[in-house]
Amino acid sequence: MTPEQRLEKMGIVLPDVPAPQANYVPYRFAGNLLYLSGQGPKRADGTFSTGRLGRDVDVAQGYEDARLTGLQLLAAAKAALGELSRVEAVIKLLGMVNAEPDFGDQPKVINGCSDLFVAVFGEAGRHARSAVGMGSLPNRITVEIEAILLVKP
């Protein structure tokens, strides 16, 4: 089953790739590596999920926000590649969580994106990962995640 077929089976339609809000691009190739710029939890209505984990937002909502962010990353990858079946492997995720200083469940939050990638890509979706807490994120979003993918020529 292709990644697109898996998404369809899950009832998921990928969102549009948001236009960069600063001087950067949503993706960049370096050989057969695709670097995806950090994305955040953008809802269908164009708003973003905001707040700090451990104060305004609980782990369950953070997980959903990371999953939503994963959909944004998949949309950027599809825009870059045309077909997600060109993804040979998800190499690395960097998950940043807008969190209170004593919050320690960053990995549980970023699992929302990791679990999505494994569901979409199977074993090729398993990846190295960092899940870290941040003092703040742009526009107070709950999570920001970036990715590195190995792609077929």
N, C-alpha and C positions, 0 to 999 in steps of 0.2 A: 504494500500500500504506500502511495506517495505521501509526503507531508501534507499536500493540499487535500488529498482524500481523507487523511486523518482529521484535519481541521473541519472538513465538511461533515464527517461522521459525528464530530463533537458539537456540530451546530455553530461553528465559529466563522464569522466573516471578518477578515482582517480590516483594520481601520486605514484611513488615508495616512500617509506619512506627513507629519507636521512640518511646516517650513521652519528652518532654523531661526531662532530669535536673536542670534548674534553672528559673529564672523566665523562660521564653521560650516561643515557639510555633514549630512546625516550618515554618510558612510564613505569609506576610502579603501581602495585595494592596495595591497603590498604583495606582489607576486600572487600566490594562490591563497592569501589570507584576506579576509574581509573584516575590517574594523568598523563596528557600529558605534556611533556616538551615543552618549548617554540619553536615555529616554525616561519619561516619567509617566505616572498613572493618569493618562488622559481619557476621560469618559466620552461616550458617544455624543454628548451635548457640547463638547469642546472645553468643558471645565476640567480642572485637575483635582485629585484628592489631595488635601492639605492637612497639616498637623504634625505633631510629634508623637512618635511611638513612646508609650510609657506615660503619657500625659493626656493627649487628646484622642489617640487612636490605639486600639488593642491589637494583639498579634493576629487575630483572625482577619480583621480589616486590612492590616498591613500585608498579609499573605495575598489577599485579593488584589490589593494595589500592585504588588509585585507581579502577579499574574497578568494584570492589565498592562503593566509596563512591558512584560514579555511579548504581548500581542503587538505593541508598538515596534519592538525590536524585530519581530517576524515580518511586519509590514515593511520596515526599512530594508531587511534582507531580500524580500521578494522584489522590491523596487530596484535594488542593485543587481539582482541575479535573473529576474524574469520568472524563474521557477525555484521553489525551495528545495526541489530534488537535487539541485546542484550543491547543496550543503553536504560535504563529506563528513564533517564532524564539528560540533560545538567545542571549541578549544578552551575558552575561559570566559567567565562572567565576573564582573566587578559590581557588587550590589552595595549601594550606599543607602543607609536608613537614617532619616531625620529622627533622632532619638534623644531622650533625656539621658544625662550622664550615667545614671544607674541602670539603664535598660540593657539587658544582656541577651535578648532573643533575636538578634539580627539574623542568624542562620534560619530560624523558623520563618521569618518574614520573607527572606529571599528565596526560600523553597517554593514560593508561589510561581516564580519564574522558572526555576530549575525543574520543577515537576511538569510544567507546561512544555518545556523543551524536550524532555524525555518522552512525553506523550506524543509530541509531534514528530520527533526524529528517531524514536526508539533508542537503541544503544548509541547511535551517533550523537544523540543529544546529551549524553553524560559528559561532564566537563569539570575542569579545575575551576575553583571559585574562591573569591573573597567576599565576605559579608561583614561590612563595617558600619559602625555608628558615626554619624556626623553631627556637628553642632548646629548646622543648618543646611538647607538645600535651596536651590533657586525657587522663588515664589512660594516658599514654605511647603513644597510637595513632600509627600511622605517617603517616597523612595525614588532613586535614580539608579538605573542599571545600564551598563555598557557591555558589549560582547565582542569576542574575536571568533570568527568562523573560518574553518578550512573549507575551501570550495574547489569543486571540480572545474577544470578549464572549459 
